[in-house]
């Protein structure tokens, strides 16, 4: 017996959305935020027990919670963090272009077309004729004028 799951349904109940005033948060994002908040609280609690001021310990553990918030709400062109990282690894490491011949000059197709067009044009031959007139003929012409 085959089970058909439509493509638009992801992760069954984990894709369920919870409306938290301006935000629409999924269950996975809530789990990530809960883990981050739990880790932050554990680090903060250990700092406070070791006689560190509460404000200073809050400043020290805030980057941990910010990192978990970035992980939870990361979306780049409809990709979550893990698929985005997988795509970047595939693009820049696995699909690296292979160069087999690098030491030869590539022929520019535009130059080839220009040379073909020039070779098909008829050559124009320009001949410069020297006009030589004798002095006697010029004198005869002057008499008519």
For each residue, the residues with C-beta under 8 A, 3 or more apart:
1:
2:
3:
4:
5: 9
6: 9
7:
8:
9: 5 6 12 15
10: 14 15
11: 14 15 28
12: 9 15
13: 16 27
14: 10 11 26 27 28
15: 9 10 11 12 26 27 28
16: 13 26 27
17: 24 25 26
18: 24 25 26 27 30
19: 23 24 25
20: 23 24 25
21:
22:
23: 19 20
24: 17 18 19 20
25: 17 18 19 20 29 30 33
26: 14 15 16 17 18 29 30
27: 13 14 15 16 18 30 31
28: 11 14 15 31 32 72
29: 25 26 32 33 72 73
30: 18 25 26 27 33 34
31: 27 28 34 35
32: 28 29 35 36 68 71 72
33: 25 29 30 36 37 68 69 72
34: 30 31 37 38
35: 31 32 38 39 68
36: 32 33 39 40 64 65 67 68 69 71 72
37: 33 34 40 41 65 68
38: 34 35 41 42
39: 35 36 42 43 64 68
40: 36 37 43 44 61 62 64 65 68
41: 37 38 44 45
42: 38 39 45 46
43: 39 40 46 47 60 61 64
44: 40 41 47 48 57 58 61
45: 41 42 48 49
46: 42 43 49 50
47: 43 44 50 52 56 57 60 61
48: 44 45 51 52 54 57
49: 45 46
50: 46 47
51: 48
52: 47 48 56 57 60
53: 56 57
54: 48 57 58
55: 58 59
56: 47 52 53 59 60
57: 44 47 48 52 53 54 60 61
58: 44 54 55 61 62
59: 55 56 62
60: 43 47 52 56 57 63
61: 40 43 44 47 57 58 64 65
62: 40 58 59 65 66
63: 60 66 67
64: 36 39 40 43 61 67 68
65: 36 37 40 61 62 68 69
66: 62 63 69 70
67: 36 63 64 70 71
68: 32 33 35 36 37 39 40 64 65 71 72
69: 33 36 65 66 72 73
70: 66 67 73 74
71: 32 36 67 68 74 81
72: 28 29 32 33 36 68 69
73: 29 69 70
74: 70 71 80 81 84
75: 78 79 80
76: 79 84
77:
78: 75
79: 75 76 83 84 87
80: 74 75 83 84
81: 71 74 84 85
82: 85 86
83: 79 80 86 87
84: 74 76 79 80 81 87 88
85: 81 82 88 89
86: 82 83 89 90
87: 79 83 84 90 91
88: 84 85 91 92
89: 85 86 92 93 94
90: 86 87 93 94 95
91: 87 88 94 95
92: 88 89 95 96
93: 89 90 96
94: 89 90 91
95: 90 91 92
96: 92 93
97:
98:
99: 102
100:
101: 104
102: 99
103:
104: 101
105:
106:
107: 111 112
108: 111 112
109: 112 113
110: 113 114
111: 107 108 114 115
112: 107 108 109 115 116
113: 109 110 116 117
114: 110 111 117 118
115: 111 112 118 119
116: 112 113 119 120
117: 113 114 120 121
118: 114 115 121
119: 115 116
120: 116 117
121: 117 118
122:
123:
124:
125:
126:
127:
128:
129:
130:
131:
132:
133: 137 138
134: 137 138
135: 138 139
136: 139 140
137: 133 134 140 141
138: 133 134 135 141 142
139: 135 136 142 143
140: 136 137 143 144
141: 137 138 144 145
142: 138 139 145
143: 139 140
144: 140 141
145: 141 142
